[in-house]
Amino acid sequence: MTMRLTSMMIIATVSMWALTGCSNSEVAASTPAMTTEANTTTTTSGDDIDWSAIATNETPAERADYVYPFAIDSQNVRDYAEYFNIDNATAQHNLTISMASNEALSKVLDQLSGRYTSHELTDGKEMKLIIHTTSDVNASSYDYVLSDDFAKGLVLPIVIVPDGVKSEVDVHGEVAEN
């Protein structure tokens, strides 16, 4: 049951990404100018992600006061919390972030061109978006503040990992890394 729920959540998330995706020109036209210093780190020599190009003008929201689109005692939140062995508040937060993560992912992918290999969202206490790239991209990280109304103000940590890892999705939607 739990595996089926997880598979359904992955399929629903991917479907939402497909339905709400933007073209490169739409993303460029809707990206606001950055007014605050980006929280970013980079290492080695190679190509950097221009975090200022994807930054939003949103102020990070306080998690404790945030009004989430999922009720904390909803079945989806309880199932997620049970499956990942976390509290309901963290599950509620992670579900919301995962549904909205395409906003940040699409902006980063616009810069990577053919250097993207795969990505993953970590589950558990600290959700983050890990984007695997070819080795010619510098490792870096950034705290992206979501701007879409669905998760406006929530922070999604993004980590660029230039390890060339590709992942494949099997028939049931489970990610298996090579």
C-alpha positions as CSV (number, residue, x, y, z in Angstrom):
1,M,0.0,0.0,0.0
2,T,2.7,2.4,1.0
3,M,4.8,1.7,-2.2
4,R,1.6,2.2,-4.3
5,L,0.9,5.5,-2.6
6,T,4.5,6.6,-3.2
7,S,4.3,5.6,-6.8
8,M,1.0,7.5,-7.2
9,M,2.5,10.6,-5.6
10,I,5.4,10.4,-8.0
11,I,3.1,10.0,-11.0
12,A,0.9,12.9,-9.7
13,T,3.9,15.1,-9.3
14,V,5.3,14.4,-12.7
15,S,1.9,14.9,-14.2
16,M,1.6,18.3,-12.5
17,W,5.1,19.2,-13.8
18,A,4.0,18.3,-17.3
19,L,0.8,20.3,-17.0
20,T,2.4,23.4,-15.5
21,G,5.7,23.4,-17.4
22,C,6.8,26.6,-19.2
23,S,8.8,27.1,-22.3
24,N,12.2,28.8,-22.1
25,S,10.8,32.1,-23.3
26,E,8.0,32.1,-20.8
27,V,10.4,31.4,-17.9
28,A,12.8,34.2,-19.1
29,A,9.9,36.7,-19.5
30,S,8.5,35.9,-16.1
31,T,11.8,35.9,-14.1
32,P,11.9,39.0,-11.9
33,A,15.0,41.0,-11.2
34,M,16.9,39.9,-8.1
35,T,17.0,42.4,-5.3
36,T,18.8,40.4,-2.5
37,E,22.1,38.6,-2.3
38,A,22.0,35.0,-3.4
39,N,22.8,32.3,-0.9
40,T,25.2,30.3,-3.0
41,T,28.5,28.4,-2.9
42,T,30.7,27.2,-5.8
43,T,33.8,25.2,-6.1
44,T,36.4,24.1,-8.7
45,S,36.8,25.6,-12.2
46,G,34.2,25.0,-14.9
47,D,30.8,26.5,-15.7
48,D,28.8,28.0,-12.9
49,I,25.0,28.2,-12.6
50,D,24.0,31.9,-12.6
51,W,21.8,31.8,-9.4
52,S,20.9,35.4,-9.8
53,A,19.2,34.6,-13.1
54,I,16.8,32.2,-11.3
55,A,16.3,34.1,-8.1
56,T,12.9,35.4,-7.1
57,N,11.9,38.6,-5.2
58,E,10.1,36.5,-2.6
59,T,10.8,36.7,1.1
60,P,11.3,33.3,2.7
61,A,8.2,32.3,4.6
62,E,8.2,31.2,8.2
63,R,7.4,27.5,8.2
64,A,5.5,27.6,11.5
65,D,3.1,30.3,10.3
66,Y,2.7,29.0,6.7
67,V,-0.8,28.1,5.4
68,Y,-0.2,24.9,3.5
69,P,-2.5,23.6,0.7
70,F,-2.7,20.2,2.5
71,A,-4.3,19.7,5.9
72,I,-1.8,18.4,8.4
73,D,-4.1,15.5,9.3
74,S,-5.0,14.6,5.7
75,Q,-4.5,11.0,4.6
76,N,-1.7,12.0,2.1
77,V,0.2,13.8,4.8
78,R,-0.2,11.0,7.3
79,D,0.8,8.4,4.8
80,Y,3.9,10.4,3.7
81,A,4.9,10.9,7.3
82,E,4.6,7.2,8.1
83,Y,6.4,6.1,5.0
84,F,9.4,8.4,5.6
85,N,9.3,8.2,9.4
86,I,8.9,12.0,9.9
87,D,6.4,14.1,11.7
88,N,3.2,15.4,10.0
89,A,4.4,19.0,9.8
90,T,7.5,18.0,7.9
91,A,5.5,15.7,5.7
92,Q,3.0,18.6,4.9
93,H,6.0,20.8,4.1
94,N,7.7,18.2,1.9
95,L,4.6,17.4,-0.1
96,T,4.0,21.1,-0.8
97,I,7.7,21.6,-1.8
98,S,7.7,18.5,-4.0
99,M,4.6,19.6,-5.9
100,A,6.1,23.0,-6.6
101,S,9.7,22.0,-7.3
102,N,9.4,22.1,-11.0
103,E,9.4,25.9,-10.8
104,A,13.1,25.9,-9.7
105,L,14.1,22.8,-11.7
106,S,13.0,24.3,-15.0
107,K,14.9,27.5,-14.4
108,V,18.1,25.6,-13.7
109,L,17.6,23.2,-16.6
110,D,17.4,26.3,-18.9
111,Q,21.0,27.0,-18.0
112,L,22.3,23.5,-18.2
113,S,21.4,22.7,-21.8
114,G,23.0,19.3,-22.6
115,R,24.9,19.1,-19.3
116,Y,22.0,17.8,-17.2
117,T,22.0,14.1,-16.4
118,S,19.3,13.6,-13.7
119,H,17.7,15.0,-10.6
120,E,16.1,13.8,-7.4
121,L,14.2,15.2,-4.5
122,T,15.4,13.9,-1.1
123,D,12.7,12.9,1.4
124,G,12.9,12.9,5.1
125,K,13.6,15.7,7.5
126,E,15.5,17.9,5.1
127,M,14.1,18.0,1.5
128,K,16.4,19.3,-1.2
129,L,16.6,19.1,-5.0
130,I,19.8,17.5,-6.2
131,I,20.6,18.1,-9.8
132,H,23.2,15.8,-11.3
133,T,25.2,17.2,-14.2
134,T,28.2,16.5,-16.3
135,S,31.7,17.2,-14.8
136,D,32.1,20.5,-16.6
137,V,29.6,22.2,-14.3
138,N,30.8,23.5,-10.9
139,A,29.4,22.0,-7.8
140,S,27.2,24.6,-6.0
141,S,24.2,25.1,-3.8
142,Y,21.4,27.7,-3.5
143,D,18.3,28.2,-1.4
144,Y,15.6,28.9,-3.9
145,V,12.5,30.8,-2.6
146,L,9.4,29.6,-4.5
147,S,7.3,32.3,-6.1
148,D,4.3,30.4,-7.4
149,D,1.1,30.9,-5.4
150,F,1.0,27.1,-4.5
151,A,4.1,27.3,-2.3
152,K,5.0,31.0,-2.3
153,G,7.8,31.8,0.0
154,L,8.8,28.3,0.9
155,V,12.5,27.5,0.4
156,L,13.8,24.7,-1.7
157,P,17.5,24.0,-1.2
158,I,19.1,23.1,-4.6
159,V,22.5,21.2,-4.9
160,I,24.4,20.9,-8.1
161,V,26.4,17.6,-8.2
162,P,28.7,17.3,-11.2
163,D,29.0,13.5,-11.0
164,G,27.2,12.5,-14.3
165,V,24.8,10.2,-12.4
166,K,21.8,9.2,-14.5
167,S,18.8,7.6,-13.0
168,E,16.1,5.5,-14.6
169,V,12.5,5.1,-13.6
170,D,11.1,1.6,-13.7
171,V,7.5,0.6,-14.5
172,H,6.3,1.3,-11.0
173,G,7.8,4.8,-10.8
174,E,10.6,3.9,-8.4
175,V,13.9,5.6,-9.2
176,A,16.9,3.3,-9.5
177,E,20.4,4.9,-9.8
178,N,23.1,3.5,-12.0
